[in-house]
Amino acid sequence: MRIRLVALLAALIVTPALAQLMQVQPIQRPIVTPQVIQPIQQDSNATEKIMTIEEARARIAKLQSEKRELDGRLTEALATIDQWTSKGGSLVHAYCESETLSRNSAGASEDCAASGYRCADVEGTCRKSCNVTTDCAGYHVCDTARHVCVRS
């Protein structure tokens, strides 16, 4: 225990003495050279490109007028499309309301079962021929030789 105490005491005395004898190198700081900022080149036509407040207001008014006109034309076009595609519109589409009833957007309908066929989903109209019995309405079968639905 004494040896440790003596060693500790010696370390406490010798370490500061050694630090005073050692030469410490100064820290080298990097040299920063100031950057030269290039001046912005003035455009020789800059005076021609600048609008006055009055010119800017006139341009804004003109653009707003053009926007109102385009909005009006868009509204008209959307109304026309709505007329064409609604029921009773001039762009008439057929669809199958059920397996045996075909309707179109003009309101007309056709009972496909009356002729023995089913409604064709893709076309929306009544089939006119068959390849399999599922093309036929209830109580009808497909005569595959003649491609017609006949009462069973």
N, CA, C and O of each residue as an XYZ file, in Angstrom:
608
protein
N       0.812     -1.173      0.000
C       0.000      0.000      0.000
C       0.873      1.261      0.000
O       0.557      2.252     -0.659
N       1.973      1.203      0.749
C       2.895      2.331      0.780
C       3.516      2.560     -0.587
O       3.712      3.698     -1.015
N       3.817      1.474     -1.259
C       4.457      1.617     -2.576
C       3.495      2.335     -3.526
O       3.910      3.198     -4.299
N       2.276      1.993     -3.468
C       1.285      2.645     -4.354
C       1.174      4.124     -4.013
O       1.097      4.967     -4.907
N       1.166      4.436     -2.740
C       1.055      5.819     -2.321
C       2.269      6.624     -2.785
O       2.127      7.763     -3.230
N       3.457      6.034     -2.682
C       4.679      6.699     -3.119
C       4.647      6.871     -4.645
O       5.046      7.921     -5.149
N       4.187      5.876     -5.372
C       4.131      5.948     -6.831
C       3.157      7.026     -7.263
O       3.430      7.765     -8.209
N       2.033      7.125     -6.587
C       1.028      8.128     -6.906
C       1.576      9.522     -6.634
O       1.388     10.437     -7.435
N       2.238      9.675     -5.529
C       2.827     10.957     -5.162
C       3.902     11.363     -6.176
O       3.978     12.527     -6.570
N       4.720     10.413     -6.591
C       5.772     10.687     -7.569
C       5.148     11.103     -8.903
O       5.641     12.013     -9.569
N       4.071     10.435     -9.284
C       3.405     10.758    -10.545
C       2.844     12.169    -10.503
O       2.922     12.899    -11.491
N       2.284     12.555     -9.375
C       1.709     13.889     -9.244
C       2.782     14.973     -9.306
O       2.519     16.071     -9.797
N       3.943     14.690     -8.832
C       5.022     15.679     -8.822
C       5.741     15.704    -10.164
O       6.057     16.783    -10.664
N       6.009     14.538    -10.763
C       6.812     14.446    -11.979
C       6.031     14.902    -13.207
O       6.618     15.521    -14.095
N       4.736     14.622    -13.290
C       3.956     14.931    -14.497
C       3.947     16.421    -14.807
O       4.214     16.769    -15.958
N       3.667     17.320    -13.889
C       3.710     18.750    -14.230
C       5.107     19.197    -14.625
O       5.267     20.061    -15.487
N       6.119     18.612    -13.998
C       7.494     18.993    -14.342
C       7.817     18.586    -15.765
O       8.468     19.336    -16.493
N       7.367     17.400    -16.174
C       7.613     16.937    -17.551
C       6.859     17.814    -18.561
O       7.365     18.107    -19.645
N       5.659     18.221    -18.192
C       4.868     19.044    -19.105
C       5.531     20.379    -19.343
O       5.408     20.942    -20.431
N       6.246     20.909    -18.332
C       6.923     22.190    -18.504
C       8.148     22.047    -19.387
O       8.538     23.001    -20.060
N       8.762     20.870    -19.397
C       9.956     20.661    -20.208
C       9.626     20.406    -21.672
O      10.443     20.700    -22.544
N       8.452     19.868    -21.958
C       8.087     19.524    -23.353
C       7.701     20.782    -24.125
O       7.072     21.696    -23.592
N       8.092     20.798    -25.376
C       7.712     21.924    -26.220
C       6.424     21.546    -26.968
O       6.346     20.486    -27.588
N       5.446     22.404    -26.902
C       4.148     22.160    -27.543
C       4.143     22.869    -28.888
O       4.466     24.052    -28.986
N       3.771     22.126    -29.920
C       3.685     22.699    -31.265
C       2.396     23.528    -31.367
O       1.336     23.057    -30.956
N       2.466     24.719    -31.894
C       1.231     25.503    -32.057
C       0.355     24.874    -33.155
O       0.875     24.265    -34.090
N      -0.940     25.018    -33.042
C      -1.897     24.486    -34.031
C      -1.868     25.389    -35.253
O      -2.001     26.609    -35.164
N      -1.691     24.746    -36.388
C      -1.677     25.488    -37.641
C      -3.117     25.730    -38.089
O      -3.859     24.774    -38.313
N      -3.504     26.941    -38.219
C      -4.842     27.302    -38.692
C      -4.785     27.454    -40.215
O      -3.831     28.022    -40.748
N      -5.816     26.941    -40.921
C      -5.804     27.111    -42.372
C      -5.976     28.585    -42.744
O      -6.671     29.339    -42.063
N      -5.345     28.963    -43.806
C      -5.435     30.344    -44.279
C      -6.631     30.420    -45.221
O      -6.703     29.684    -46.206
N      -7.544     31.292    -44.922
C      -8.745     31.463    -45.740
C      -8.559     32.705    -46.589
O      -8.355     33.809    -46.083
N      -8.634     32.494    -47.888
C      -8.520     33.634    -48.795
C      -9.925     34.108    -49.131
O     -10.784     33.291    -49.460
N     -10.169     35.367    -49.057
C     -11.526     35.853    -49.365
C     -11.838     35.640    -50.850
O     -10.998     35.858    -51.723
N     -13.080     35.205    -51.103
C     -13.491     34.997    -52.488
C     -13.961     36.310    -53.076
O     -14.629     37.105    -52.416
N     -13.604     36.517    -54.310
C     -14.009     37.737    -54.989
C     -15.353     37.452    -55.651
O     -15.469     36.528    -56.456
N     -16.338     38.224    -55.321
C     -17.674     38.050    -55.894
C     -17.743     38.863    -57.173
O     -17.466     40.062    -57.197
N     -18.121     38.169    -58.231
C     -18.216     38.832    -59.528
C     -19.488     39.679    -59.552
O     -20.541     39.222    -59.107
N     -19.406     40.855    -60.044
C     -20.619     41.685    -60.134
C     -21.557     41.113    -61.199
O     -21.111     40.549    -62.197
N     -22.849     41.267    -60.972
C     -23.849     40.781    -61.927
C     -23.801     41.670    -63.161
O     -23.778     42.898    -63.079
N     -23.787     41.005    -64.296
C     -23.727     41.746    -65.546
C     -25.109     42.311    -65.847
O     -26.109     41.594    -65.801
N     -25.149     43.534    -66.139
C     -26.406     44.191    -66.490
C     -26.729     43.890    -67.942
O     -25.870     43.968    -68.819
N     -28.010     43.538    -68.178
C     -28.462     43.289    -69.542
C     -28.628     44.635    -70.237
O     -29.271     45.545    -69.713
N     -28.047     44.744    -71.408
C     -28.112     46.022    -72.133
C     -29.550     46.348    -72.549
O     -29.881     47.514    -72.763
N     -30.424     45.303    -72.668
C     -31.805     45.526    -73.080
C     -32.747     45.563    -71.880
O     -33.961     45.462    -72.054
N     -32.221     45.704    -70.687
C     -33.045     45.652    -69.481
C     -34.102     46.737    -69.479
O     -35.216     46.506    -69.011
N     -33.791     47.877    -69.975
C     -34.766     48.967    -69.963
C     -35.933     48.664    -70.890
O     -37.044     49.144    -70.668
N     -35.692     47.882    -71.913
C     -36.762     47.528    -72.841
C     -37.672     46.460    -72.258
O     -38.831     46.362    -72.661
N     -37.180     45.651    -71.314
C     -37.940     44.528    -70.785
C     -38.818     44.910    -69.597
O     -39.714     44.146    -69.238
N     -38.599     46.019    -69.003
C     -39.341     46.417    -67.817
C     -40.635     47.091    -68.238
O     -40.656     47.938    -69.131
N     -41.745     46.684    -67.556
C     -43.043     47.294    -67.815
C     -43.295     48.376    -66.777
O     -42.795     48.332    -65.653
N     -44.061     49.312    -67.184
C     -44.521     50.284    -66.197
C     -45.690     49.669    -65.444
O     -46.238     48.653    -65.871
N     -46.068     50.265    -64.346
C     -47.195     49.747    -63.559
C     -48.471     49.764    -64.395
O     -49.276     48.836    -64.320
N     -48.653     50.797    -65.175
C     -49.848     50.902    -66.017
C     -49.874     49.792    -67.071
O     -50.915     49.186    -67.326
N     -48.710     49.538    -67.678
C     -48.635     48.454    -68.677
C     -48.898     47.103    -68.036
O     -49.581     46.266    -68.626
N     -48.371     46.874    -66.845
C     -48.595     45.607    -66.141
C     -50.073     45.442    -65.807
O     -50.627     44.356    -65.973
N     -50.717     46.510    -65.339
C     -52.155     46.442    -65.029
C     -52.971     46.166    -66.282
O     -53.931     45.395    -66.239
N     -52.603     46.783    -67.389
C     -53.313     46.550    -68.652
C     -53.141     45.096    -69.094
O     -54.091     44.471    -69.563
N     -51.936     44.564    -68.944
C     -51.677     43.166    -69.330
C     -52.473     42.208    -68.449
O     -53.030     41.228    -68.944
N     -52.529     42.482    -67.154
C     -53.311     41.643    -66.225
C     -54.786     41.687    -66.597
O     -55.451     40.650    -66.604
N     -55.312     42.879    -66.909
C     -56.727     43.003    -67.296
C     -57.002     42.211    -68.572
O     -58.033     41.546    -68.682
N     -56.084     42.279    -69.532
C     -56.264     41.531    -70.783
C     -56.271     40.025    -70.524
O     -57.103     39.306    -71.076
N     -55.337     39.541    -69.678
C     -55.286     38.106    -69.353
C     -56.544     37.664    -68.608
O     -57.047     36.565    -68.843
N     -57.056     38.508    -67.711
C     -58.283     38.156    -66.999
C     -59.469     38.080    -67.961
O     -60.334     37.216    -67.817
N     -59.506     38.978    -68.934
C     -60.566     38.949    -69.943
C     -60.489     37.660    -70.778
O     -61.507     37.020    -71.042
N     -59.270     37.293    -71.187
C     -59.084     36.051    -71.957
C     -59.505     34.840    -71.124
O     -60.108     33.905    -71.650
N     -59.190     34.854    -69.832
C     -59.566     33.750    -68.951
C     -61.087     33.637    -68.852
O     -61.627     32.532    -68.902
N     -61.793     34.779    -68.710
C     -63.263     34.750    -68.643
C     -63.841     34.164    -69.930
O     -64.788     33.379    -69.894
N     -63.264     34.552    -71.064
C     -63.743     34.025    -72.349
C     -63.531     32.514    -72.430
O     -64.427     31.783    -72.852
N     -62.351     32.048    -72.028
C     -62.066     30.603    -72.059
C     -62.948     29.840    -71.080
O     -63.383     28.727    -71.377
N     -63.217     30.425    -69.917
C     -64.117     29.784    -68.955
C     -65.512     29.624    -69.553
O     -66.159     28.594    -69.368
N     -65.975     30.659    -70.277
C     -67.282     30.585    -70.929
C     -67.328     29.492    -71.989
O     -68.299     28.742    -72.087
N     -66.272     29.415    -72.772
C     -66.223     28.375    -73.812
C     -66.176     26.984    -73.199
O     -66.800     26.056    -73.715
N     -65.435     26.831    -72.093
C     -65.372     25.536    -71.410
C     -66.739     25.150    -70.874
O     -67.143     23.993    -70.995
N     -67.459     26.096    -70.282
C     -68.795     25.827    -69.753
C     -69.729     25.371    -70.874
O     -70.501     24.429    -70.696
N     -69.659     26.034    -72.021
C     -70.484     25.642    -73.172
C     -70.133     24.235    -73.651
O     -71.022     23.437    -73.948
N     -68.850     23.933    -73.725
C     -68.424     22.610    -74.189
C     -68.888     21.527    -73.225
O     -69.349     20.472    -73.661
N     -68.774     21.769    -71.931
C     -69.231     20.779    -70.945
C     -70.741     20.575    -71.029
O     -71.221     19.450    -70.890
N     -71.491     21.648    -71.255
C     -72.945     21.527    -71.399
C     -73.296     20.703    -72.642
O     -74.215     19.885    -72.612
N     -72.563     20.924    -73.725
C     -72.800     20.148    -74.957
C     -72.512     18.675    -74.732
O     -73.278     17.814    -75.168
N     -71.420     18.385    -74.060
C     -71.079     16.979    -73.770
C     -72.146     16.346    -72.889
O     -72.520     15.194    -73.103
N     -72.642     17.093    -71.894
C     -73.718     16.571    -71.037
C     -74.964     16.261    -71.853
O     -75.617     15.244    -71.619
N     -75.303     17.122    -72.807
C     -76.477     16.880    -73.654
C     -76.291     15.636    -74.518
O     -77.221     14.847    -74.683
N     -75.102     15.464    -75.063
C     -74.840     14.312    -75.926
C     -74.889     12.997    -75.164
O     -75.362     11.990    -75.690
N     -74.405     13.001    -73.932
C     -74.225     11.732    -73.224
C     -75.337     11.403    -72.246
O     -75.340     10.303    -71.695
N     -76.278     12.299    -72.005
C     -77.369     11.982    -71.079
C     -78.447     11.180    -71.800
O     -78.481     11.115    -73.029
N     -79.333     10.565    -70.999
C     -80.438      9.814    -71.613
C     -81.222     10.754    -72.500
O     -81.558     11.870    -72.106
N     -81.506     10.294    -73.692
C     -82.212     11.127    -74.642
C     -81.286     12.040    -75.433
O     -81.743     12.792    -76.293
N     -79.996     11.981    -75.151
C     -79.034     12.818    -75.864
C     -78.804     12.302    -77.270
O     -79.230     11.201    -77.619
N     -78.131     13.102    -78.069
C     -77.915     12.713    -79.462
C     -76.834     11.639    -79.608
O     -76.752     10.994    -80.653
N     -76.020     11.440    -78.598
C     -75.020     10.375    -78.636
C     -75.611      9.199    -77.865
O     -75.347      9.019    -76.676
N     -76.405      8.412    -78.559
C     -77.192      7.358    -77.923
C     -76.345      6.100    -77.741
O     -75.672      5.655    -78.670
N     -76.387      5.536    -76.539
C     -75.688      4.295    -76.230
C     -76.693      3.254    -75.769
O     -77.608      3.551    -75.000
N     -76.514      2.040    -76.245
C     -77.358      0.941    -75.801
C     -76.690      0.250    -74.622
O     -75.463      0.220    -74.523
N     -77.506     -0.306    -73.724
C     -76.998     -1.052    -72.573
C     -78.017     -2.107    -72.183
O     -79.206     -1.983    -72.477
N     -77.532     -3.149    -71.515
C     -78.414     -4.220    -71.061
C     -78.923     -3.873    -69.664
O     -78.162     -3.832    -68.697
N     -80.225     -3.626    -69.584
C     -80.816     -3.352    -68.270
C     -80.956     -4.651    -67.485
O     -80.839     -4.655    -66.260
N     -81.205     -5.755    -68.190
C     -81.242     -7.081    -67.591
C     -80.747     -8.080    -68.645
O     -80.321     -7.674    -69.726
N     -80.803     -9.379    -68.337
C     -80.333    -10.386    -69.302
C     -81.168    -10.407    -70.573
O     -80.691    -10.820    -71.630
N     -82.432     -9.956    -70.468
C     -83.323    -10.045    -71.628
C     -83.918     -8.699    -72.038
O     -84.853     -8.663    -72.838
N     -83.390     -7.583    -71.501
C     -83.931     -6.272    -71.855
C     -82.814     -5.326    -72.252
O     -81.892     -5.065    -71.480
N     -82.915     -4.813    -73.484
C     -81.937     -3.849    -73.997
C     -82.578     -2.469    -73.979
O     -83.730     -2.305    -74.382
N     -81.823     -1.471    -73.506
C     -82.284     -0.078    -73.512
C     -81.187      0.787    -74.121
O     -80.022      0.395    -74.198
N     -81.598      1.973    -74.549
C     -80.586      2.935    -75.001
C     -80.779      4.244    -74.267
O     -81.792      4.442    -73.597
N     -79.818      5.132    -74.390
C     -79.855      6.390    -73.643
C     -80.947      7.332    -74.138
O     -81.223      8.345    -73.495
N     -81.572      7.014    -75.270
C     -82.703      7.805    -75.757
C     -84.004      7.354    -75.107
O     -85.034      8.009    -75.261
N     -83.964      6.221    -74.372
C     -85.155      5.749    -73.664
C     -85.856      4.574    -74.332
O     -86.765      3.994    -73.738
N     -85.464      4.207    -75.543
C     -86.111      3.082    -76.228
C     -85.656      1.770    -75.602
O     -84.547      1.677    -75.077
N     -86.519      0.753    -75.660
C     -86.154     -0.557    -75.111
C     -86.617     -1.658    -76.050
O     -87.501     -1.462    -76.884
N     -85.996     -2.825    -75.892
C     -86.352     -3.995    -76.699
C     -86.296     -5.224    -75.789
O     -85.326     -5.435    -75.062
N     -87.376     -6.038    -75.850
C     -87.419     -7.270    -75.067
C     -86.758     -8.369    -75.886
O     -87.332     -8.856    -76.859
N     -85.560     -8.755    -75.493
C     -84.797     -9.752    -76.246
C     -85.431    -11.140    -76.136
O     -85.334    -11.940    -77.067
N     -86.076    -11.428    -75.010
C     -86.674    -12.751    -74.783
C     -87.789    -13.036    -75.778
O     -88.072    -14.197    -76.075
N     -88.423    -11.989    -76.295
C     -89.500    -12.185    -77.266
C     -88.991    -12.879    -78.521
O     -89.735    -13.613    -79.170
N     -87.720    -12.651    -78.869
C     -87.158    -13.312    -80.044
C     -86.326    -14.536    -79.653
O     -85.738    -15.186    -80.518
N     -86.273    -14.859    -78.328
C     -85.574    -16.047    -77.868
C     -84.109    -15.825    -77.511
O     -83.413    -16.787    -77.184
N     -83.627    -14.604    -77.563
C     -82.215    -14.324    -77.301
C     -82.027    -13.551    -75.996
O     -82.983    -13.052    -75.402
N     -80.794    -13.470    -75.580
C     -80.410    -12.641    -74.430
C     -79.775    -11.354    -74.941
O     -79.435    -11.232    -76.118
N     -79.626    -10.410    -74.043
C     -78.964     -9.144    -74.359
C     -77.452     -9.377    -74.376
O     -76.916    -10.045    -73.492
N     -76.775     -8.836    -75.367
C     -75.312     -8.947    -75.472
C     -74.686     -7.822    -74.647
O     -74.861     -6.646    -74.963
N     -73.954     -8.186    -73.587
C     -73.421     -7.193    -72.657
C     -72.502     -6.169    -73.319
O     -72.573     -4.984    -72.993
N     -71.654     -6.595    -74.229
C     -70.682     -5.675    -74.828
C     -71.376     -4.653    -75.724
O     -71.075     -3.462    -75.641
N     -72.282     -5.088    -76.564
C     -72.961     -4.170    -77.486
C     -74.139     -3.468    -76.834
O     -74.471     -2.340    -77.201
N     -74.776     -4.127    -75.865
C     -75.952     -3.556    -75.220
C     -77.228     -3.774    -76.007
O     -78.269     -3.203    -75.679
N     -77.156     -4.598    -77.045
C     -78.331     -4.872    -77.886
C     -78.694     -6.355    -77.809
O     -77.924     -7.167    -77.294
N     -79.877     -6.698    -78.328
C     -80.303     -8.091    -78.333
C     -79.492     -8.876    -79.356
O     -79.215     -8.398    -80.456
N     -79.120    -10.092    -78.969
C     -78.395    -10.955    -79.902
C     -79.316    -11.325    -81.069
O     -80.538    -11.343    -80.924
N     -78.729    -11.612    -82.200
C     -79.481    -12.016    -83.408
C     -79.117    -13.427    -83.827
O     -79.755    -13.998    -84.711
N     -78.069    -14.008    -83.182
C     -77.670    -15.377    -83.472
C     -77.039    -15.939    -82.193
O     -76.790    -15.209    -81.234
N     -76.786    -17.263    -82.204
C     -76.195    -17.878    -81.021
C     -75.100    -18.864    -81.421
O     -75.093    -19.400    -82.529
N     -74.182    -19.086    -80.496
C     -73.164    -20.126    -80.653
C     -73.305    -21.181    -79.556
O     -72.944    -22.343    -79.740
N     -73.839    -20.749    -78.414
C     -74.084    -21.646    -77.280
C     -75.443    -21.302    -76.679
O     -75.990    -20.227    -76.928
N     -75.976    -22.222    -75.891
C     -77.303    -22.038    -75.312
C     -77.356    -20.836    -74.371
O     -78.422    -20.241    -74.209
N     -76.249    -20.466    -73.753
C     -76.269    -19.295    -72.864
C     -76.500    -17.994    -73.619
O     -76.748    -16.967    -72.987
N     -76.429    -17.999    -74.943
C     -76.773    -16.824    -75.746
C     -78.287    -16.675    -75.869
O     -78.783    -15.639    -76.313
N     -79.020    -17.721    -75.471
C     -80.471    -17.737    -75.633
C     -81.176    -17.386    -74.325
O     -80.624    -17.562    -73.239
N     -82.404    -16.887    -74.452
C     -83.226    -16.554    -73.285
C     -83.738    -17.851    -72.654
O     -83.548    -18.939    -73.198
N     -84.391    -17.715    -71.492
C     -84.929    -18.883    -70.805
C     -85.887    -19.683    -71.695
O     -86.590    -19.121    -72.534
N     -85.898    -20.999    -71.497
C     -86.729    -21.950    -72.264
C     -86.373    -22.004    -73.740
O     -87.189    -22.425    -74.560
N     -85.168    -21.582    -74.085
C     -84.670    -21.657    -75.453
C     -83.295    -22.324    -75.430
O     -82.547    -22.206    -74.459
N     -82.982    -23.022    -76.513
C     -81.662    -23.633    -76.676
C     -81.106    -23.201    -78.029
O     -81.845    -22.796    -78.926
N     -79.804    -23.296    -78.149
C     -79.148    -22.879    -79.387
C     -79.070    -24.061    -80.348
O     -78.533    -25.114    -80.004
N     -79.605    -23.884    -81.546
C     -79.416    -24.849    -82.625
C     -78.101    -24.448    -83.287
O     -78.067    -23.565    -84.144
N     -77.012    -25.114    -82.875
C     -75.674    -24.695    -83.308
C     -75.445    -24.882    -84.808
O     -74.563    -24.244    -85.381
N     -76.219    -25.736    -85.438
C     -76.074    -25.917    -86.887
C     -76.573    -24.691    -87.637
O     -75.983    -24.269    -88.632
N     -77.671    -24.125    -87.142
C     -78.257    -22.949    -87.812
C     -77.947    -21.640    -87.086
O     -78.238    -20.561    -87.603
N     -77.353    -21.727    -85.877
C     -77.023    -20.552    -85.040
C     -78.248    -19.706    -84.715
O     -78.218    -18.478    -84.789
N     -79.327    -20.400    -84.353
C     -80.546    -19.710    -83.933
C     -81.028    -20.319    -82.616
O     -80.787    -21.493    -82.336
N     -81.714    -19.497    -81.813
C     -82.298    -19.998    -80.564
C     -83.689    -20.519    -80.880
O     -84.495    -19.852    -81.528
N     -83.946    -21.731    -80.401
C     -85.261    -22.356    -80.630
C     -85.865    -22.718    -79.274
O     -85.144    -22.974    -78.309
N     -87.202    -22.736    -79.215
C     -87.900    -23.072    -77.974
C     -87.607    -24.506    -77.632
O     -87.650    -25.383    -78.495
N     -87.302    -24.753    -76.338
C     -86.982    -26.125    -75.935
C     -88.223    -26.860    -75.485
O     -88.146    -28.029    -75.109
